Amino acid sequence: MSENRKLAAILAADVVGYSRLASADEGRTLARLRTLCSDLIDPIIAVHNSGQALNSSRSR
């Protein structure tokens, strides 16, 4: 029986002042976070994981 292993990583990020920002303008805050993820995090994932981000909470 051959065992096939895969490397997995979990990323959790904390946003300073998120509650204040979201209460002031939730839509804009979420849009900004999605943009930052696309600009900063997704390129790093692409380099290390053939471009796959699985089970991302921001995709919901």
URJO-V117393 format. One line per field, one symbol per residue. ss: DSSP state (h for helix, s for strand, l for the rest). A space follows every 50 residues. Layout:
BEGIN
ss=???
END
This chain:
BEGIN
ss=lllllllllllllllllhhhhhhhhhhhhhhhhhhhhhhhhhhhhhhhll llllllhhhl
END
